[in-house]
Amino acid sequence: MLGDFTSNARDAELEAHIVEQHPWDMPEVSAVELVRGSSDYVRWLEQVTISEA
């Protein structure tokens, strides 16, 4: 199992990359929405998932 963080805006891009690069024919790609978190954690998560595009 691989855990990765991304924004909703980049979710499809990450999924496409995983499916393209993974050796399995049908790798599992799932998303878990963060409903609540400490303010420091949520602030950090927002900072690390900002698109560089």
Chimera marker file (.cmm) of the C-alpha trace (Angstrom):
<marker_set name="trace">
<marker id="1" x="0.000" y="0.000" z="0.000" r="1" g="1" b="0" radius="0.5"/>
<marker id="2" x="1.258" y="3.422" z="-0.934" r="1" g="1" b="0" radius="0.5"/>
<marker id="3" x="-0.009" y="6.555" z="0.739" r="1" g="1" b="0" radius="0.5"/>
<marker id="4" x="0.290" y="9.815" z="-1.129" r="1" g="1" b="0" radius="0.5"/>
<marker id="5" x="-1.088" y="13.289" z="-0.639" r="1" g="1" b="0" radius="0.5"/>
<marker id="6" x="-2.572" y="15.382" z="-3.395" r="1" g="1" b="0" radius="0.5"/>
<marker id="7" x="-5.317" y="17.917" z="-3.917" r="1" g="1" b="0" radius="0.5"/>
<marker id="8" x="-8.679" y="17.191" z="-5.524" r="1" g="1" b="0" radius="0.5"/>
<marker id="9" x="-7.539" y="19.249" z="-8.500" r="1" g="1" b="0" radius="0.5"/>
<marker id="10" x="-4.593" y="16.899" z="-9.137" r="1" g="1" b="0" radius="0.5"/>
<marker id="11" x="-6.250" y="13.621" z="-8.176" r="1" g="1" b="0" radius="0.5"/>
<marker id="12" x="-6.918" y="12.514" z="-11.770" r="1" g="1" b="0" radius="0.5"/>
<marker id="13" x="-3.334" y="13.339" z="-12.760" r="1" g="1" b="0" radius="0.5"/>
<marker id="14" x="-1.937" y="11.219" z="-9.914" r="1" g="1" b="0" radius="0.5"/>
<marker id="15" x="-4.269" y="8.327" z="-10.729" r="1" g="1" b="0" radius="0.5"/>
<marker id="16" x="-3.251" y="8.371" z="-14.390" r="1" g="1" b="0" radius="0.5"/>
<marker id="17" x="0.415" y="8.327" z="-13.422" r="1" g="1" b="0" radius="0.5"/>
<marker id="18" x="-0.038" y="5.398" z="-11.036" r="1" g="1" b="0" radius="0.5"/>
<marker id="19" x="-2.019" y="3.363" z="-13.580" r="1" g="1" b="0" radius="0.5"/>
<marker id="20" x="0.530" y="4.092" z="-16.312" r="1" g="1" b="0" radius="0.5"/>
<marker id="21" x="3.604" y="3.273" z="-14.230" r="1" g="1" b="0" radius="0.5"/>
<marker id="22" x="2.383" y="0.396" z="-12.075" r="1" g="1" b="0" radius="0.5"/>
<marker id="23" x="3.287" y="-3.120" z="-13.219" r="1" g="1" b="0" radius="0.5"/>
<marker id="24" x="-0.137" y="-4.568" z="-12.380" r="1" g="1" b="0" radius="0.5"/>
<marker id="25" x="-2.928" y="-4.514" z="-14.950" r="1" g="1" b="0" radius="0.5"/>
<marker id="26" x="-5.360" y="-3.021" z="-12.464" r="1" g="1" b="0" radius="0.5"/>
<marker id="27" x="-3.659" y="-1.303" z="-9.504" r="1" g="1" b="0" radius="0.5"/>
<marker id="28" x="-5.927" y="-0.100" z="-6.722" r="1" g="1" b="0" radius="0.5"/>
<marker id="29" x="-6.260" y="3.656" z="-6.648" r="1" g="1" b="0" radius="0.5"/>
<marker id="30" x="-8.505" y="5.050" z="-3.957" r="1" g="1" b="0" radius="0.5"/>
<marker id="31" x="-8.989" y="8.380" z="-2.214" r="1" g="1" b="0" radius="0.5"/>
<marker id="32" x="-9.770" y="9.242" z="1.369" r="1" g="1" b="0" radius="0.5"/>
<marker id="33" x="-11.154" y="12.679" z="2.107" r="1" g="1" b="0" radius="0.5"/>
<marker id="34" x="-9.764" y="14.430" z="5.167" r="1" g="1" b="0" radius="0.5"/>
<marker id="35" x="-12.802" y="15.454" z="7.192" r="1" g="1" b="0" radius="0.5"/>
<marker id="36" x="-10.995" y="16.904" z="10.171" r="1" g="1" b="0" radius="0.5"/>
<marker id="37" x="-7.432" y="17.457" z="11.343" r="1" g="1" b="0" radius="0.5"/>
<marker id="38" x="-5.372" y="19.617" z="13.638" r="1" g="1" b="0" radius="0.5"/>
<marker id="39" x="-4.888" y="23.130" z="12.311" r="1" g="1" b="0" radius="0.5"/>
<marker id="40" x="-1.096" y="22.673" z="12.064" r="1" g="1" b="0" radius="0.5"/>
<marker id="41" x="-1.479" y="19.425" z="10.114" r="1" g="1" b="0" radius="0.5"/>
<marker id="42" x="-4.093" y="20.838" z="7.741" r="1" g="1" b="0" radius="0.5"/>
<marker id="43" x="-1.938" y="23.934" z="7.118" r="1" g="1" b="0" radius="0.5"/>
<marker id="44" x="1.077" y="21.701" z="6.364" r="1" g="1" b="0" radius="0.5"/>
<marker id="45" x="-0.999" y="19.489" z="4.067" r="1" g="1" b="0" radius="0.5"/>
<marker id="46" x="-2.221" y="22.513" z="2.131" r="1" g="1" b="0" radius="0.5"/>
<marker id="47" x="1.357" y="23.740" z="1.720" r="1" g="1" b="0" radius="0.5"/>
<marker id="48" x="2.731" y="20.435" z="0.414" r="1" g="1" b="0" radius="0.5"/>
<marker id="49" x="-0.100" y="19.846" z="-2.052" r="1" g="1" b="0" radius="0.5"/>
<marker id="50" x="-0.031" y="23.250" z="-3.745" r="1" g="1" b="0" radius="0.5"/>
<marker id="51" x="0.274" y="22.767" z="-7.495" r="1" g="1" b="0" radius="0.5"/>
<marker id="52" x="3.537" y="23.962" z="-8.986" r="1" g="1" b="0" radius="0.5"/>
<marker id="53" x="1.842" y="24.406" z="-12.363" r="1" g="1" b="0" radius="0.5"/>
<link id1="1" id2="2" r="1" g="1" b="0" radius="0.2"/>
<link id1="2" id2="3" r="1" g="1" b="0" radius="0.2"/>
<link id1="3" id2="4" r="1" g="1" b="0" radius="0.2"/>
<link id1="4" id2="5" r="1" g="1" b="0" radius="0.2"/>
<link id1="5" id2="6" r="1" g="1" b="0" radius="0.2"/>
<link id1="6" id2="7" r="1" g="1" b="0" radius="0.2"/>
<link id1="7" id2="8" r="1" g="1" b="0" radius="0.2"/>
<link id1="8" id2="9" r="1" g="1" b="0" radius="0.2"/>
<link id1="9" id2="10" r="1" g="1" b="0" radius="0.2"/>
<link id1="10" id2="11" r="1" g="1" b="0" radius="0.2"/>
<link id1="11" id2="12" r="1" g="1" b="0" radius="0.2"/>
<link id1="12" id2="13" r="1" g="1" b="0" radius="0.2"/>
<link id1="13" id2="14" r="1" g="1" b="0" radius="0.2"/>
<link id1="14" id2="15" r="1" g="1" b="0" radius="0.2"/>
<link id1="15" id2="16" r="1" g="1" b="0" radius="0.2"/>
<link id1="16" id2="17" r="1" g="1" b="0" radius="0.2"/>
<link id1="17" id2="18" r="1" g="1" b="0" radius="0.2"/>
<link id1="18" id2="19" r="1" g="1" b="0" radius="0.2"/>
<link id1="19" id2="20" r="1" g="1" b="0" radius="0.2"/>
<link id1="20" id2="21" r="1" g="1" b="0" radius="0.2"/>
<link id1="21" id2="22" r="1" g="1" b="0" radius="0.2"/>
<link id1="22" id2="23" r="1" g="1" b="0" radius="0.2"/>
<link id1="23" id2="24" r="1" g="1" b="0" radius="0.2"/>
<link id1="24" id2="25" r="1" g="1" b="0" radius="0.2"/>
<link id1="25" id2="26" r="1" g="1" b="0" radius="0.2"/>
<link id1="26" id2="27" r="1" g="1" b="0" radius="0.2"/>
<link id1="27" id2="28" r="1" g="1" b="0" radius="0.2"/>
<link id1="28" id2="29" r="1" g="1" b="0" radius="0.2"/>
<link id1="29" id2="30" r="1" g="1" b="0" radius="0.2"/>
<link id1="30" id2="31" r="1" g="1" b="0" radius="0.2"/>
<link id1="31" id2="32" r="1" g="1" b="0" radius="0.2"/>
<link id1="32" id2="33" r="1" g="1" b="0" radius="0.2"/>
<link id1="33" id2="34" r="1" g="1" b="0" radius="0.2"/>
<link id1="34" id2="35" r="1" g="1" b="0" radius="0.2"/>
<link id1="35" id2="36" r="1" g="1" b="0" radius="0.2"/>
<link id1="36" id2="37" r="1" g="1" b="0" radius="0.2"/>
<link id1="37" id2="38" r="1" g="1" b="0" radius="0.2"/>
<link id1="38" id2="39" r="1" g="1" b="0" radius="0.2"/>
<link id1="39" id2="40" r="1" g="1" b="0" radius="0.2"/>
<link id1="40" id2="41" r="1" g="1" b="0" radius="0.2"/>
<link id1="41" id2="42" r="1" g="1" b="0" radius="0.2"/>
<link id1="42" id2="43" r="1" g="1" b="0" radius="0.2"/>
<link id1="43" id2="44" r="1" g="1" b="0" radius="0.2"/>
<link id1="44" id2="45" r="1" g="1" b="0" radius="0.2"/>
<link id1="45" id2="46" r="1" g="1" b="0" radius="0.2"/>
<link id1="46" id2="47" r="1" g="1" b="0" radius="0.2"/>
<link id1="47" id2="48" r="1" g="1" b="0" radius="0.2"/>
<link id1="48" id2="49" r="1" g="1" b="0" radius="0.2"/>
<link id1="49" id2="50" r="1" g="1" b="0" radius="0.2"/>
<link id1="50" id2="51" r="1" g="1" b="0" radius="0.2"/>
<link id1="51" id2="52" r="1" g="1" b="0" radius="0.2"/>
<link id1="52" id2="53" r="1" g="1" b="0" radius="0.2"/>
</marker_set>
